[in-house]
Each structure stands twice: as C-alpha cells, then as structure tokens.
Amino acid sequence: MKVLHIDTSILASASVSRQLSQAIIDQLKLKHSELSIDYLDLAHQNIPHLNHEILMGQEPEQTALTEKLVQQYLDADIVVVGAAMYNFGLSSALKAWIDRICAAGRTFKYTSEGSVGLSGDKTIYIASSRGGIYGENHPADFQEAMLKTIFNFTGVSNIQIIRAEGVNMGEALKEKALADAFSSLQTI
C-alpha cells in the first residue's frame, strides 16, 4: 500500500498539524504491515507557484517536477495531509502543490456534463489544525472546505478530517483539542 504523507506547517516541531499527520501515519502502520511512504515537507521543498510558463510547459525542470508530483498523487492509495489553517485558508506552499496536481487529463477531465475526477479510489486523511474554533461549514473556513473540494474534484470521495482547533486559545483548550483529535484516530 502506497502512502503519500505531506506536511505543510512552518512551525516545525511546534506544529499541531505535523503531530496529527504523524499520528495518522503511526496508526496506519499499526493497521497495515506493508506501507511504502513518500514524504513531502512543503515547508522545506520549494514548489514554485504556478505561472504562465509552468502551465504551458515552457520550463522543462518545472514540467518534470509537476509530473513527479502528479504521479506521486496518482500512485498513492492513501494521502495524509498535515494542513494548518493560515489566515482562514491554506498555506501558500500547499496551494502551490494543489495547483500542480490539478492537471487536466491526468487527475481530472472536463466533459459535456461537467468535470470528472481521474485520481482513482484512494483515501485522504486531512490533519487539520486551527488556532481558533470554526467547526464544520463555518463561513470563514477556506481550509478544510477547499481541501475537500479539490480532492473531490480529482475524484476522491473518501476524505476524513482529523481536527484540532482552538489550539491558540490557551493551553487547556489546546490539550483538549489534541486529546480529542488523537482519540479520533482509533477509527482509522
């Protein structure tokens, strides 16, 4: 079983989303004896933001990087994304990765009836951390809602969110949020 593990937080060892994504990986290792894990640390691996030249395939080095990222995504049976909320949304590094994996003809296609995802049957685990409290379907949530939309667009419907929120609202709330998130890992 192939796993693509992605971390995005700039907070290194202080990152809640990194703690959660690693806990998901640890839980998967308990459940599956044969895991092959590709790891991307988007806080340290530079993925230049999409521009005209990259989109049009005019930069061979960037075209090769895009192909590598798309193939990693397509090959994965499970994708684990550590996604901290930054200013109500995603980190720009995670958005740069998304812009690369949303590849027409590879991960989706357009038909006369709309878009069709091509990414296959996979499971996505989103390790979501938030400084404040938003819950589900909050109007200021441009993080989890966007990730679900993107992954659905590429054809993935099995998306599970492991969430710790309120982590910047005092130590007691942070500890409770982490305890709740870690206990929800048992369902993986």
C-alpha atoms as one frame of an Amber mdcrd trajectory, in Angstrom:
protein
   0.000   0.000   0.000   1.404   3.380  -1.039   1.034   6.410   1.219   1.798
   9.999   0.311   2.473  11.945   3.523   2.512  15.735   3.156   3.330  18.273
   5.849   2.899  21.991   5.302   3.286  23.815   8.617   6.115  26.302   9.035
   6.187  25.694  12.818   8.496  22.631  12.747   8.254  20.598  15.973   5.744
  23.077  17.487   3.256  22.247  14.730  -0.022  20.619  15.724  -0.804  19.536
  12.153   2.585  17.785  11.931   1.882  15.961  15.202  -1.502  14.859  13.881
  -0.251  13.792  10.459   2.498  11.702  12.074  -0.052  10.143  14.443  -2.154
   9.184  11.399   0.905   7.589   9.787   1.650   5.711  13.031  -1.942   4.450
  13.173  -1.770   3.323   9.537   1.436   1.419  10.309  -0.420  -0.450  13.068
  -3.222  -1.416  10.675  -1.165  -2.218   7.574   2.050  -4.194   7.700   3.203
  -3.244   4.199   3.363   0.517   3.752   5.510   2.403   1.286   5.617   6.057
   2.342   6.601   9.017   0.168   7.117  12.123   2.296   6.854  15.732   1.159
   7.629  18.583   3.535   6.230  21.551   1.680   7.624  23.983   4.246  11.090
  22.955   3.029  10.625  21.691  -0.534  10.224  24.600  -2.877   7.382  24.187
  -5.340   7.251  27.435  -7.299   3.808  28.905  -7.664   2.059  28.285 -10.944
   2.726  30.850 -13.643   2.181  31.024 -17.389   5.487  29.391 -18.304   4.970
  26.460 -15.917   1.356  25.967 -17.017   2.339  25.971 -20.686   5.225  23.534
 -20.134   7.872  26.071 -21.127  10.184  25.284 -18.206  11.477  21.688 -18.527
  12.653  21.485 -14.910   9.228  22.597 -13.647   7.414  20.293 -16.076   9.406
  17.382 -14.624   8.535  18.479 -11.074   4.849  18.736 -11.952   4.925  15.255
 -13.484   6.623  13.847 -10.381   4.039  15.439  -8.046   1.088  14.300 -10.162
   2.437  10.750 -10.380   3.040  10.599  -6.602  -0.569  11.663  -6.044  -1.966
   9.218  -8.591   0.131   6.310  -7.279  -0.908   6.795  -3.652  -3.595   4.594
  -2.131  -3.693   6.897   0.884  -2.788  10.578   1.141  -2.152  12.164   4.557
  -2.065  15.960   4.542  -0.972  17.974   7.565  -2.789  21.247   6.967  -2.644
  24.136   9.399  -5.085  26.988   8.862  -3.333  30.218   7.899  -5.495  33.352
   7.809  -8.650  31.259   7.243  -7.078  29.197   4.459  -4.212  27.013   3.321
  -0.516  27.698   3.366   0.706  29.040   0.044   3.020  26.010  -0.219   0.053
  23.618  -0.052  -1.784  25.721  -2.625   1.264  25.516  -4.918   1.177  21.693
  -4.608  -2.574  21.663  -5.338  -2.049  23.798  -8.443   0.436  21.224  -9.708
  -1.655  18.098  -9.020  -4.824  19.530 -10.559  -3.741  18.514 -14.023  -6.291
  18.333 -16.833  -6.265  14.919 -18.462  -4.347  13.412 -15.522  -6.296  13.992
 -12.303  -9.500  15.352 -13.860 -11.131  15.963 -17.205 -13.965  18.091 -18.472
 -16.892  16.531 -20.287 -20.083  17.978 -21.732 -21.703  17.147 -18.393 -19.022
  18.739 -16.211 -15.779  17.675 -14.613 -14.833  14.067 -13.866 -12.117  13.105
 -11.399  -9.472  10.658 -12.616  -7.441  10.069  -9.447  -8.868   6.689  -8.595
 -10.072   5.077  -5.438  -7.981   6.428  -2.574  -8.433   7.683   0.960  -7.416
  11.153   2.070  -6.746  11.987   5.713  -6.544  15.689   6.493  -4.749  16.502
   9.755  -6.318  19.910  10.318  -5.147  22.385  12.942  -6.709  25.744  13.665
  -5.829  28.439  16.160  -9.482  29.407  16.613 -12.720  27.443  16.640 -14.603
  27.102  13.369 -16.284  23.687  13.356 -17.642  22.359  10.096 -19.143  24.586
   7.392 -18.079  27.849   9.027 -18.275  30.755   6.545 -14.636  31.674   7.290
 -13.329  28.146   6.593 -11.326  28.298   3.401  -9.056  25.490   4.598 -10.948
  22.209   5.068 -13.701  23.215   2.648 -11.165  23.950  -0.078  -9.266  20.712
   0.500 -12.470  18.662   0.326 -13.484  20.479  -2.868 -10.098  19.934  -4.524
  -9.855  16.257  -3.630 -13.486  15.650  -4.702 -12.720  17.455  -7.965  -9.893
  14.983  -8.634 -12.257  12.075  -7.994 -11.635  11.250  -4.338 -14.722  10.849
  -2.187 -13.284   9.125   0.901 -11.961  12.141   2.800 -11.582  12.045   6.567
 -10.682  15.015   8.709  -8.832  14.713  11.996  -9.210  18.175  13.521  -7.655
  20.042  16.444  -8.987  23.557  16.762  -8.712  26.296  19.317  -5.042  25.431
  19.755  -4.049  29.103  20.192  -6.786  29.840  22.736  -4.971  28.706  25.858
  -3.115  25.619  26.986  -6.176  23.833  28.436  -8.151  24.151  25.184  -5.110
  23.077  23.155  -4.628  19.972  25.306  -8.319  19.064  24.985  -8.267  19.612
  21.216  -5.212  17.373  20.854  -6.673  14.682  23.120  -9.918  14.689  21.113
  -8.048  14.536  17.801  -5.764  11.718  18.965  -8.729   9.711  20.275 -10.484
  10.034  16.909  -7.514   8.282  15.279  -8.805   4.971  16.592 -11.386   4.980
  13.776  -8.671   4.814  11.115
